[in-house]
């Protein structure tokens, strides 16, 4: 179960960074959903490597192959299996460090847990494996788009010291079109410059990704074990390099008074649900969606793989100096936006099906 997400809409993933393929089995997708191959490829293209000058230059086409669960361009209700090939893995880049523990990587923990590890690009711990989540999420989006008006957009809120001065509106992020996915074009240029400079120095940067879930139906989420924010937090904290999650005002609420942050209802809309003065709660009350936009942020650490020389130890507990070569993102934030959206679609699909079981 450690490779499975979801309760009713489930995905089970497989594959390693330098293995033959990455794959996913989707279970729980209802029959009769029209399969949109363009949407599927769009999900893959948004997260794939080599898409701009500030991402890893590994070149993968990420063209999904559907193996089962689809007939006549519609889902059959059976498990849907998809794969993408790993065509541009360069395992030789990792031979020199196969017995050395890279700083801030999962090398040591995998060794201790399993007694061995796939050192080629991190194996199963690599962010390459998250391509399977995007394939699953595309089918979650197909299902929800056929039944609801839900829309999901992630954006870059911060890279290094460059931060948006305030949360953007849905309209702002829906119109964003730059390689860092920042809704402020002037700030985006500074972010790009910072990433390029860090890359030249053999270093890396972190930042924050924000996300808005728009047109959300009222009533998604459960009051105890499957609170909607808990489902989102579990999904988001499963993304590589994520160090924190907050929704609504999050930690900003801790230095305010209740009278300042309580959401005052203004009206109840028969279609949209509750409309509050500020939506400080981020669209979730008591673990259940109230119809307002859900918004949250994630903190991403700087990429652990850097070209600077670092001190470490090897499997024999001997001191080593490590200099990592290969192709890596100097900042994962821009490509992570696609993963945040993907995991949001998966959570919303699961929560929507859970709500449907209650009539």
C-alpha positions as CSV (number, residue, x, y, z in Angstrom):
1,X,0.0,0.0,0.0
2,X,3.0,2.3,0.3
3,X,2.8,2.9,-3.5
4,X,-1.0,3.6,-3.5
5,X,-2.9,6.8,-3.1
6,X,-6.7,7.2,-2.6
7,X,-9.7,5.5,-1.1
8,X,-12.2,5.1,-4.0
9,X,-10.3,6.7,-6.8
10,X,-7.0,4.9,-6.4
11,X,-3.7,5.0,-8.2
12,X,-0.9,2.4,-7.7
13,X,2.4,3.4,-9.2
14,X,5.6,1.6,-10.3
15,X,9.0,2.2,-11.9
16,X,12.3,3.8,-11.1
17,X,14.2,6.8,-12.5
18,X,16.5,4.7,-14.7
19,X,14.3,1.6,-15.2
20,X,12.6,0.6,-18.4
21,X,9.4,2.6,-17.7
22,X,7.2,4.5,-15.2
23,X,3.7,3.3,-14.8
24,X,0.4,3.6,-13.0
25,X,-2.7,1.5,-12.5
26,X,-5.9,3.5,-11.8
27,X,-8.7,1.7,-10.0
28,X,-12.1,3.2,-9.2
29,X,-12.5,5.3,-12.3
30,X,-16.2,5.0,-13.4
31,X,-17.1,3.5,-16.7
32,X,-18.2,5.7,-19.6
33,X,-15.8,8.6,-19.1
34,X,-14.6,10.0,-22.4
35,X,-10.9,9.7,-22.7
36,X,-9.2,13.0,-23.7
37,X,-5.8,12.1,-25.1
38,X,-4.9,15.8,-25.6
39,X,-5.6,16.5,-21.9
40,X,-3.5,13.4,-20.9
41,X,-0.6,14.6,-22.9
42,X,-1.0,18.2,-21.6
43,X,-0.6,16.8,-18.0
44,X,2.6,15.0,-19.0
45,X,4.0,18.0,-20.9
46,X,3.6,20.4,-18.0
47,X,5.8,18.3,-15.7
48,X,8.2,16.6,-18.1
49,X,12.0,17.4,-17.9
50,X,13.8,19.5,-20.5
51,X,11.0,22.0,-21.1
52,X,13.0,25.2,-20.4
53,X,16.5,26.6,-19.8
54,X,15.9,26.5,-16.0
55,X,15.0,22.8,-15.7
56,X,17.0,19.6,-16.0
57,X,18.0,18.9,-19.5
58,X,17.1,15.2,-19.4
59,X,15.0,14.8,-22.6
60,X,11.9,12.5,-22.2
61,X,8.9,12.7,-24.6
62,X,6.7,11.2,-21.9
63,X,4.2,9.8,-24.3
64,X,1.7,7.6,-22.4
65,X,0.7,4.2,-23.6
66,X,-2.7,3.0,-22.4
67,X,-2.5,-0.8,-21.7
68,X,-6.0,-1.5,-20.3
69,X,-9.3,-0.1,-19.1
70,X,-10.2,1.9,-22.2
71,X,-12.4,0.8,-25.1
72,X,-14.0,2.8,-27.8
73,X,-12.3,5.9,-26.3
74,X,-14.2,5.5,-23.1
75,X,-13.2,4.1,-19.7
76,X,-14.7,0.6,-19.1
77,X,-14.7,0.6,-15.3
78,X,-11.8,-1.9,-15.3
79,X,-8.4,-0.9,-14.0
80,X,-6.6,1.5,-16.3
81,X,-2.9,0.9,-16.8
82,X,-0.5,3.3,-18.4
83,X,3.2,3.5,-18.9
84,X,5.8,5.9,-20.3
85,X,9.3,4.9,-21.4
86,X,12.5,6.1,-19.8
87,X,14.5,6.9,-23.0
88,X,17.1,9.3,-21.8
89,X,18.5,7.9,-18.6
90,X,22.3,8.2,-18.3
91,X,23.2,5.7,-15.5
92,X,26.9,6.2,-16.0
93,X,26.6,9.6,-14.3
94,X,26.0,7.8,-11.0
95,X,28.7,5.0,-11.1
96,X,31.2,7.1,-9.1
97,X,28.8,7.6,-6.2
98,X,27.1,4.2,-6.0
99,X,28.6,3.5,-2.5
100,X,28.5,7.1,-1.3
101,X,25.6,8.8,0.6
102,X,24.6,12.0,-1.1
103,X,23.8,14.8,1.4
104,X,20.1,15.3,2.0
105,X,19.1,12.3,-0.2
106,X,17.4,9.1,0.7
107,X,20.5,7.0,0.0
108,X,21.2,6.0,3.6
109,X,17.6,5.4,4.6
110,X,16.9,3.2,1.5
111,X,20.1,1.2,2.3
112,X,19.0,0.7,5.9
113,X,15.3,-0.1,5.1
114,X,15.8,-2.5,2.1
115,X,19.4,-3.6,2.4
116,X,20.2,-2.2,-1.0
117,X,19.4,0.8,-3.2
118,X,19.2,1.7,-6.8
119,X,21.8,4.5,-7.0
120,X,20.9,5.3,-10.7
121,X,19.2,8.7,-10.3
122,X,17.8,7.8,-6.9
123,X,15.8,4.8,-8.2
124,X,12.4,4.7,-6.7
125,X,13.0,7.8,-4.6
126,X,13.5,10.0,-7.7
127,X,11.0,12.7,-8.6
128,X,11.0,11.0,-12.1
129,X,8.5,8.5,-10.6
130,X,6.0,11.3,-10.0
131,X,5.2,11.2,-13.8
132,X,2.9,8.3,-12.8
133,X,0.9,10.7,-10.6
134,X,0.3,13.0,-13.6
135,X,-1.0,10.1,-15.7
136,X,-3.4,9.2,-12.9
137,X,-4.4,12.8,-12.3
138,X,-5.3,13.3,-16.0
139,X,-8.0,10.6,-15.6
140,X,-9.2,12.2,-12.4
141,X,-9.5,15.5,-14.2
142,X,-11.4,13.8,-17.1
143,X,-13.9,12.3,-14.6
144,X,-14.4,15.5,-12.7
145,X,-14.6,17.7,-15.8
146,X,-17.5,15.5,-17.0
147,X,-19.4,15.9,-13.8
148,X,-18.4,19.2,-12.2
149,X,-16.9,22.7,-13.0
150,X,-13.9,22.2,-10.8
151,X,-10.7,24.0,-12.0
152,X,-7.3,23.8,-10.5
153,X,-4.2,26.0,-11.0
154,X,-0.9,26.1,-9.2
155,X,1.6,29.0,-9.4
156,X,5.0,30.0,-8.0
157,X,4.6,32.2,-5.0
158,X,8.3,32.4,-4.1
159,X,11.7,31.5,-5.3
160,X,14.6,32.2,-2.9
161,X,14.1,35.7,-1.7
162,X,11.7,36.8,-4.5
163,X,8.2,36.6,-3.1
164,X,4.7,37.8,-4.2
165,X,3.6,40.6,-2.0
166,X,0.1,39.1,-1.7
167,X,-1.9,36.1,-2.8
168,X,-3.0,36.3,-6.4
169,X,-6.6,36.0,-7.5
170,X,-7.9,33.0,-9.6
171,X,-8.0,35.3,-12.7
172,X,-4.4,36.3,-12.3
173,X,-3.0,32.8,-12.1
174,X,-5.3,31.5,-14.9
175,X,-3.7,34.1,-17.2
176,X,-0.1,33.3,-16.1
177,X,2.2,32.3,-19.0
178,X,5.9,32.2,-18.2
179,X,8.4,29.4,-17.5
180,X,8.3,29.9,-13.7
181,X,4.5,30.1,-13.5
182,X,4.6,33.3,-11.5
183,X,1.6,35.7,-12.0
184,X,3.8,38.8,-11.6
185,X,5.8,39.1,-14.8
186,X,8.4,41.4,-13.4
187,X,9.0,39.2,-10.4
188,X,9.1,36.2,-12.7
189,X,12.1,37.7,-14.5
190,X,13.9,38.1,-11.2
191,X,13.1,34.5,-10.3
192,X,14.5,33.2,-13.6
193,X,17.7,35.3,-13.1
194,X,18.2,33.9,-9.6
195,X,17.8,30.3,-10.8
196,X,20.2,30.8,-13.6
197,X,22.8,32.4,-11.2
198,X,22.4,29.5,-8.7
199,X,22.9,27.0,-11.6
200,X,26.1,28.8,-12.7
201,X,27.4,28.5,-9.1
202,X,26.6,24.8,-8.9
203,X,24.0,25.5,-6.3
204,X,20.2,25.3,-6.0
205,X,17.2,27.3,-4.7
206,X,13.9,26.5,-3.0
207,X,10.6,28.4,-2.8
208,X,6.9,28.1,-2.4
209,X,4.1,26.9,-4.7
210,X,0.6,28.2,-4.2
211,X,-2.6,26.5,-5.5
212,X,-6.3,27.5,-6.0
213,X,-9.1,25.0,-6.4
214,X,-11.9,26.8,-8.1
215,X,-15.7,26.0,-8.5
216,X,-15.5,23.4,-5.8
217,X,-18.8,21.8,-4.8
218,X,-20.0,22.1,-1.2
219,X,-19.7,19.0,0.9
220,X,-16.4,17.4,-0.1
221,X,-14.4,15.9,2.7
222,X,-15.3,14.0,5.8
223,X,-15.6,15.3,9.4
224,X,-13.0,13.0,11.0
225,X,-10.5,10.6,9.3
226,X,-10.8,12.1,5.8
227,X,-10.9,15.8,6.4
228,X,-10.4,17.5,3.1
229,X,-7.4,19.5,4.3
230,X,-5.9,16.3,5.7
231,X,-6.3,14.5,2.4
232,X,-4.7,17.5,0.6
233,X,-1.9,17.6,3.2
234,X,-1.1,13.9,2.8
235,X,-1.0,14.2,-1.0
236,X,1.1,17.4,-1.0
237,X,3.6,16.2,1.7
238,X,4.2,13.1,-0.5
239,X,5.7,15.2,-3.2
240,X,9.5,15.1,-3.3
241,X,11.2,18.1,-1.6
242,X,8.1,19.4,0.1
243,X,8.8,20.7,3.7
244,X,5.6,22.3,4.7
245,X,1.9,22.7,3.9
246,X,-0.6,25.4,5.0
247,X,-4.2,26.2,3.8
248,X,-6.2,29.3,4.1
249,X,-4.2,31.9,6.2
250,X,-2.3,29.0,7.7
251,X,0.5,30.1,10.1
252,X,-0.5,33.8,9.6
253,X,-3.5,33.1,11.8
254,X,-1.2,32.5,14.8
255,X,-0.4,36.2,15.4
256,X,-3.9,37.5,14.9
257,X,-7.1,37.6,17.1
258,X,-10.2,35.6,16.5
259,X,-12.1,38.8,15.7
260,X,-9.6,39.4,12.9
261,X,-9.7,36.0,11.2
262,X,-13.2,34.6,11.7
263,X,-15.0,34.3,8.3
264,X,-18.2,36.3,8.4
265,X,-20.8,34.8,6.1
266,X,-22.3,37.3,3.7
267,X,-24.8,35.1,1.9
268,X,-25.7,31.6,0.8
269,X,-25.7,31.1,-3.0
270,X,-27.8,28.2,-4.2
271,X,-25.2,27.2,-6.7
272,X,-21.9,28.2,-5.1
273,X,-22.5,27.7,-1.4
274,X,-21.4,30.0,1.3
275,X,-19.9,33.4,0.5
276,X,-17.8,34.9,3.3
277,X,-16.3,38.4,3.7
278,X,-12.7,37.2,3.4
279,X,-12.4,33.4,3.0
280,X,-9.6,33.3,5.5
281,X,-10.5,29.6,6.1
282,X,-9.4,28.7,2.6
283,X,-12.7,27.1,1.5
284,X,-12.8,24.4,4.2
285,X,-14.8,24.4,7.4
286,X,-14.8,21.4,9.7
287,X,-12.9,19.3,7.1
288,X,-15.6,19.9,4.5
289,X,-15.6,22.3,1.5
290,X,-18.0,25.2,1.8
291,X,-18.0,26.2,-1.9
292,X,-15.5,29.0,-1.8
293,X,-12.1,28.7,-3.4
294,X,-9.7,26.4,-1.7
295,X,-6.2,27.8,-1.5
296,X,-3.0,26.5,0.0
297,X,0.8,26.8,-0.2
298,X,3.7,24.4,-0.1
299,X,7.3,25.0,0.9
300,X,9.9,23.3,-1.3
301,X,13.5,22.9,-0.1
302,X,16.4,23.7,-2.5
303,X,17.2,20.8,-4.7
304,X,19.5,18.4,-2.8
305,X,21.6,17.5,-5.8
306,X,24.1,20.2,-6.4
307,X,27.5,20.5,-8.2
308,X,29.4,22.0,-5.3
309,X,31.8,19.7,-3.5
310,X,30.4,18.5,-0.2
311,X,31.6,16.3,2.7
312,X,29.9,13.0,3.4
313,X,30.6,9.3,4.2
314,X,30.3,6.1,2.2
315,X,28.7,2.8,3.1
316,X,31.8,1.8,5.0
317,X,31.6,4.9,7.2
318,X,34.6,6.5,5.6
319,X,34.8,10.2,5.0
320,X,34.4,11.2,1.4
321,X,34.2,14.4,-0.7
322,X,31.4,14.2,-3.2
323,X,30.9,16.2,-6.4
324,X,27.7,15.2,-8.2
325,X,27.5,15.3,-12.0
326,X,24.5,14.8,-14.2
327,X,21.3,16.7,-15.1
328,X,19.2,18.2,-12.3
329,X,16.8,21.0,-11.7
330,X,18.5,23.9,-10.0
331,X,15.1,24.8,-8.6
332,X,12.2,22.3,-8.5
333,X,9.5,24.9,-7.9
334,X,8.5,25.6,-11.6
335,X,8.0,22.0,-12.5
336,X,6.5,21.2,-9.1
337,X,3.5,23.4,-10.0
338,X,2.3,20.5,-12.3
339,X,2.6,18.0,-9.5
340,X,0.7,20.1,-7.1
341,X,-2.1,20.4,-9.6
342,X,-1.9,16.6,-10.3
343,X,-2.2,15.7,-6.7
344,X,-5.0,18.2,-6.2
345,X,-7.0,16.5,-9.0
346,X,-6.5,13.1,-7.4
347,X,-7.7,14.3,-4.0
348,X,-10.7,16.0,-5.5
349,X,-11.7,12.9,-7.5
350,X,-11.4,10.8,-4.4
351,X,-13.3,13.2,-2.2
352,X,-16.0,13.6,-4.9
353,X,-16.6,9.8,-5.1
354,X,-16.7,9.6,-1.3
355,X,-19.3,12.3,-1.2
356,X,-21.3,10.5,-3.9
357,X,-21.5,7.3,-1.8
358,X,-23.5,9.3,0.8
359,X,-26.2,10.3,-1.8
